[in-house]
Amino acid sequence: DIGAYYFDQNQTEVGNTLVPHSRLMLYQNYPNPFNPNTTIQYSIPKDSKVELKIYNIKGELVKTIVNERKSIGYHKVIWEGKNNNNRAVCSGIYFYRLKVDDKVIDTKKCLLLK
């Protein structure tokens, strides 16, 4: 492995618009560890109902980031380290879970350090 990267630049026509191929994927947040906020990216291959939620180490819901229909492609959201009541959460390990059309796709871990 020489450290080369390959990017699939194929495109699909949607209506009259060309869009890059998308895979169903949840990416690792960055920065990680983070303070005060972190970016979470995901991609979906078709228009879908998307849920992206943050949970604490006990499995309790902390924050709903996305809960709506989204269009095909790549999406980026920022979590500001706050709960659903807009209060800052404590330092610690959190999990973010992506559901697409009511199916869990992936869960990843992030670390908030204050």
N, C-alpha and C positions, 0 to 999 in steps of 0.2 A: 504494500500500500504506500503510494508516494504522496498521499494527501490530496489527490485530485478530487474534485467534486463534479457531479453530473447533474444538470438541470434539465428536466423534461419541458421543452418549450412548445409541445403540441397544443393545439387549440381546438375548441369545439364551437360550432355555431349554435347560438341560442337566440331564436328570433332572427334578427338581422345583425346581432352583435357577436363578435368572436370573443370567447373567454378562455383563459388557460384551463387545462384539465385540472380538476381538483380531486383529491382523495379524501376520504373520511378520516380525519386525523386530528388529534389533540397534541399540541406541542408543549415542550417544557417551558415554564414561565421564565422570564428574565427581567431584571437580575434575580438571582436566587443564590444566597439569601437576599432579602430585600428590606428596605426601609426608605421612604414611607410607602412606596407603591411598586407594583410589579405589572408587567404586561403578559397577557395570556393570549395565545393565538390558536385558532382551529380552522380547519377547512372542511367543506361539505361538497359532495359531488352533484347535488341537486337542491332545489328549493326545499326546505325542510323546517319542521318545528324543532327549535333548539332550546335546550336548557343547559346553563352553565352555572353550577352552584359551588360555594365554598363551605367546607365542613371542618370542624375542629377535631382534635385527636380523639374525642369521645364519640364522634360520629354525629354530633349535633349540627344542624344547619346554622351557618353564620351569616351568609350573604347569598342572595340570588343575583347573579350578575346579568344573565340573559334568560328570558323566558318568553320567546316570541318566534314567529316564522322569520327565517333568514333566507336570502338568495344564495344561489350557487357561488362557491369561491372561498377565498381566504378572508378571515375576520380577525380583528384584533380588539381586545378590550383591556382596560386598566382596572386593577383592583387596588383601591387606596388604603387597604388595611382596616376597613370599617365594616361594621355589621349592618344588618337590615334597618337598625335604628339610627344609622349614621354616626355611631360611636366607635372610636378607635379600639381595636382588639389588642389583646396582650401578645407579647412575644411568644413564639412557639411554632409548632408544626401544624400546617393546615393542608387539607386535601381539596383539590378542585376536580369536579366530575362533569363530563360532557355526556349529555343524552341527546340523541337525535331521533325524532319520530318515536319517542317513548322507549328507546332502546339505549342502555348504557353502552357507550363507546369506549371510554377510557377514564381512568382516575390517575392523577399525578399529585406529587407532594411538593409543597413549597415551605420555606422557612422565613418567618418574620422575626427580625432582630431589631431591638430598640436600644 
